[in-house]
Structure formats: C-alpha cells, structure tokens
Amino acid sequence: MAIFRRSALVVAALLAAPQATQAHHGWSSYASDKPIKLTAPVTGVTWGNPHGAAKVSYGGKTWVVVLAPTARMEARGLKQDALVKARAVTLEGYPRSDGTPEMRIERVTIDGKTVELR
C-alpha cells in the first residue's frame, strides 16, 4: 500500500509540474542582446510574488514591466509607494523577443535615484 501511495504522489507531482512551470515565464523570452531604456509615467503597479509588475505608457502603447521579487526590491530601496501612479520613471531592461510591449526590468531610476533589481 505504501508503494502505491508513493507512486501516486510521484505521478501527481509530475502531472502538476508543467502547469507550475507555465505559471511563471522564463527569461529566455526577452531579447537580452537588445537592451532598452525609456522614461514614462507609471499607470499601474502590482506588488506581489513571485515578482511585482508595473504598467507604463510609452510610444502609444501600454507596456508591462516585469519587476523583481518584492523582498529584493524593498531590500534594495525600492518601495511600492515610489512607483505611484502617473509618476515618470526611467526603466532599463530587455524587451520581449516577440514584440509584445513588455520588458524585463534591470534597473529603475526615480527622482535621480537608481535601484538595481537583478
């Protein structure tokens, strides 16, 4: 009976693994050979795990900005209230390879203060 339970748990874990990996995207979908830097107003912020996210309005599009984990951002001096709506920020990172208006952020500059996120 113990062998059956163990086998059932292994099968359940293997079946759940693909869903867990799809829930969080990998960094390979970003063009690390094409860094971009833009300054834009923040239009929204999501502060949570596995990482935060922001939205900025740039070039007539709404860009999704993939931030670092919240604990890392706070430890490095970037607090949620610093990314208040409509505040202009300078973002440096990598765009998605498929042209989607999304970027993986490496650093953010607000009011002259730069915070490294990776």
C-alpha positions in Angstrom: 0.0 0.0 0.0 2.9 2.4 0.8 4.4 1.8 -2.6 1.1 2.6 -4.3 0.8 5.9 -2.3 4.3 6.9 -3.1 3.8 6.1 -6.8 0.5 8.1 -6.8 2.3 11.1 -5.3 5.1 10.9 -7.9 2.6 10.8 -10.7 0.6 13.7 -9.3 3.8 15.8 -8.9 4.8 15.0 -12.5 1.4 16.0 -13.8 1.4 19.3 -11.9 5.0 20.3 -12.9 4.2 21.5 -16.4 1.4 23.8 -15.1 3.7 25.2 -12.4 6.4 26.0 -15.0 3.9 27.7 -17.3 2.6 29.8 -14.5 5.9 31.7 -14.3 7.6 32.7 -17.5 11.3 32.2 -18.1 13.7 35.0 -19.0 14.6 33.4 -22.4 11.6 35.1 -24.0 13.4 38.5 -23.6 15.9 39.9 -26.0 18.9 40.3 -23.7 21.0 41.4 -26.7 18.7 44.4 -27.2 18.7 46.5 -24.0 16.2 49.4 -24.0 15.9 52.5 -21.8 12.8 54.5 -21.6 11.2 57.2 -19.4 7.5 57.0 -19.0 4.7 57.6 -16.5 3.6 54.7 -14.3 -0.1 53.8 -14.9 -0.4 50.9 -12.6 1.5 48.7 -10.1 1.1 45.2 -8.9 3.1 44.4 -5.7 3.3 40.7 -5.2 5.1 37.4 -5.6 6.7 35.8 -7.4 7.6 39.3 -8.6 6.0 42.7 -9.0 4.8 44.3 -12.2 4.1 47.8 -13.4 2.5 49.3 -16.4 3.8 52.4 -18.2 2.5 54.3 -21.1 5.2 54.7 -23.8 5.1 55.1 -27.6 1.4 55.0 -27.7 1.3 51.6 -26.0 0.8 50.2 -22.5 4.0 48.4 -21.6 4.0 45.7 -18.9 7.2 45.9 -16.8 8.2 42.7 -15.1 9.9 43.7 -11.8 11.9 41.8 -9.3 10.6 39.9 -6.2 9.1 42.4 -3.7 11.5 41.4 -0.9 14.5 42.1 -3.2 13.1 45.5 -4.4 12.4 46.6 -0.8 15.9 45.4 0.4 17.5 47.5 -2.3 15.4 50.6 -1.6 12.5 50.4 -4.0 9.3 50.7 -2.1 5.8 50.2 -3.5 4.9 53.9 -2.9 7.8 55.0 -5.0 6.0 53.7 -8.1 2.9 55.8 -7.6 0.5 56.1 -10.5 1.4 58.8 -13.0 5.0 59.3 -11.8 7.6 59.3 -14.5 10.3 56.7 -14.1 13.3 55.7 -16.2 13.4 51.9 -16.9 16.3 49.9 -18.2 15.8 46.3 -19.3 15.1 43.9 -22.1 12.0 43.8 -24.4 10.2 40.6 -25.2 11.5 38.9 -28.3 8.1 38.5 -29.9 7.4 42.3 -30.0 4.8 42.2 -27.1 5.1 45.6 -25.3 6.6 44.0 -22.2 10.1 44.3 -20.7 12.1 42.6 -18.0 13.5 45.4 -15.9 17.1 45.5 -14.7 17.1 48.9 -13.1 14.7 51.7 -12.3 15.5 55.4 -11.7 13.0 57.6 -9.8 13.8 61.2 -8.8 17.5 60.7 -9.7 17.9 57.5 -7.5 18.8 54.3 -9.4 17.9 50.9 -8.0 19.4 47.7 -9.4 16.8 45.0 -9.4 18.7 41.9 -10.7 
